[in-house]
């Protein structure tokens, strides 16, 4: 868990540092433009709100259905197939893929928006396939393999998105 948090911090702040340098070098007129920053901030705030709602709802769903017995916070020992997890296997990661863009728009960096955030989203997809899914297979064995066959990684159908944004009450 600590390694994942460190990776996120490096991605966000490293991406911001690279983007500032690139923006000042190649896009100084955009980076210093007040109208751009106002529009960019509004888009970023909307995206950040979406990320927070998705994270809250998926986190509460995991907390409610993902535990049996006394286990540490943010851990699960039950495969969750309730709520939005009926529709997609990685709803929290879907929300987290938008986090770099939300930060980039809040920050107002063209380089972050157009180059760094898309690369970070691809990195998240790769990490799902190389780390998250193998961990889930190891943890839940055949149950997760069956879940993989019947539920897609991500789903953008109307009922899936409704489930993603439906408020989940705290336990």
C-alpha positions in Angstrom: 0.0 0.0 0.0 2.8 2.4 0.9 4.5 1.8 -2.4 1.3 2.6 -4.3 0.9 5.9 -2.4 4.5 6.8 -3.2 4.0 5.9 -6.8 0.9 8.2 -6.9 2.8 11.1 -5.3 5.7 10.7 -7.8 3.3 10.5 -10.7 1.4 13.6 -9.7 4.2 15.9 -8.5 6.7 14.5 -10.9 4.3 15.1 -13.7 3.6 18.6 -12.5 7.3 19.4 -12.3 8.0 18.1 -15.8 4.9 19.9 -17.1 5.9 23.3 -15.5 9.3 23.1 -17.2 7.8 22.1 -20.5 5.0 24.7 -20.4 7.4 27.5 -19.5 9.7 26.5 -22.3 7.1 25.7 -25.1 3.7 27.2 -24.0 4.5 30.3 -22.0 1.5 32.2 -23.5 -0.9 29.4 -22.5 0.6 28.8 -19.1 0.4 32.5 -18.2 -3.1 33.1 -19.6 -5.8 34.0 -17.1 -8.8 33.0 -19.3 -7.1 29.6 -19.9 -6.6 29.1 -16.1 -10.2 30.1 -15.3 -11.7 27.6 -17.8 -9.1 25.0 -16.9 -9.8 25.3 -13.2 -13.6 24.9 -13.7 -13.0 21.7 -15.8 -10.5 20.4 -13.2 -12.9 21.1 -10.3 -15.7 19.2 -12.1 -13.4 16.3 -12.8 -12.0 16.3 -9.2 -15.6 16.2 -7.9 -16.3 13.2 -10.1 -13.1 11.4 -8.8 -14.1 12.1 -5.2 -17.7 10.8 -5.7 -16.5 7.6 -7.4 -13.8 7.0 -4.8 -16.2 7.6 -1.9 -18.9 5.3 -3.4 -16.5 2.5 -4.3 -14.6 2.8 -1.0 -17.9 2.5 1.0 -19.0 -0.4 -1.1 -15.7 -2.2 -0.4 -15.9 -1.4 3.3 -19.5 -2.7 3.5 -19.2 -5.9 1.5 -15.4 -6.7 1.4 -14.7 -7.8 5.0 -15.4 -10.7 7.2 -13.9 -10.6 10.7 -11.5 -8.1 12.1 -9.1 -7.0 9.3 -7.2 -3.8 8.8 -8.8 -0.7 7.3 -8.6 -0.6 3.5 -8.1 -4.4 3.3 -10.6 -6.8 1.9 -11.0 -10.6 2.3 -14.3 -11.0 0.4 -14.6 -10.6 -3.3 -17.1 -7.7 -3.7 -19.7 -8.2 -6.4 -22.3 -5.8 -5.0 -23.3 -2.3 -6.1 -21.2 -1.0 -9.0 -19.0 -4.1 -8.7 -21.8 -6.0 -10.3 -21.2 -4.0 -13.5 -17.4 -3.5 -13.6 -14.4 -5.0 -11.8 -12.4 -1.8 -11.4 -14.7 1.1 -10.8 -12.3 2.7 -8.3 -9.5 2.6 -10.8 -11.7 4.1 -13.4 -12.2 7.1 -11.1 -8.5 7.2 -10.3 -7.6 7.3 -14.0 -9.3 10.7 -14.1 -7.4 12.0 -11.1 -4.3 13.0 -13.1 -6.5 14.9 -15.6 -8.4 16.6 -12.7 -5.1 17.7 -11.2 -3.7 18.8 -14.6 -6.7 20.9 -15.3 -6.7 22.5 -11.8 -3.1 23.2 -12.4 -3.7 24.6 -15.9 -0.8 22.8 -17.6 -1.3 22.0 -21.3 1.6 19.6 -21.1 0.1 17.8 -18.2 -3.3 17.6 -19.8 -2.2 16.5 -23.3 0.9 14.3 -22.5 1.5 13.5 -18.8 -2.1 12.7 -17.7 -2.8 10.4 -20.6 0.5 8.5 -20.0 -0.4 8.2 -16.3 -3.8 6.8 -17.2 -2.1 4.2 -19.5 0.2 3.4 -16.6 -2.8 2.8 -14.3 -4.3 0.4 -16.9 -1.0 -1.4 -17.1 -0.8 -1.7 -13.3 -4.3 -3.1 -13.2 -3.3 -5.9 -15.6 0.2 -6.5 -14.1 -0.5 -6.0 -10.4 -4.1 -5.7 -9.3 -5.6 -8.6 -11.3 -2.9 -11.1 -10.5 -3.2 -10.1 -6.8 -7.0 -10.7 -7.0 -6.5 -14.0 -8.7 -4.1 -15.1 -6.0 -6.3 -13.9 -3.2 -9.7 -15.2 -4.5 -8.6 -18.0 -6.9 -11.3 -19.4 -9.2 -14.0 -17.1 -7.8 -12.1 -14.1 -9.3 -11.5 -16.0 -12.6 -15.2 -16.6 -12.9 -15.9 -12.9 -12.0 -13.4 -11.9 -14.8 -15.4 -13.9 -17.3 -18.7 -12.4 -16.4 -17.9 -8.8 -15.5 -15.8 -6.4 -17.7 -12.9 -4.3 -16.3 -14.8 -1.1 -17.1 -18.4 -0.5 -18.2 -19.8 2.7 -19.6 -23.4 1.6 -20.1 -26.0 3.9 -18.6 -26.9 1.5 -15.7 -23.2 1.0 -14.9 -22.6 4.7 -14.7 -25.7 5.2 -12.6 -24.4 2.6 -10.2 -21.0 4.3 -10.2 -22.4 7.6 -9.1 -25.2 6.3 -6.9 -24.6 7.5 -3.3 -23.5 4.6 -1.0 -24.3 5.2 2.6 -21.5 4.8 5.1 -21.6 1.6 7.2 
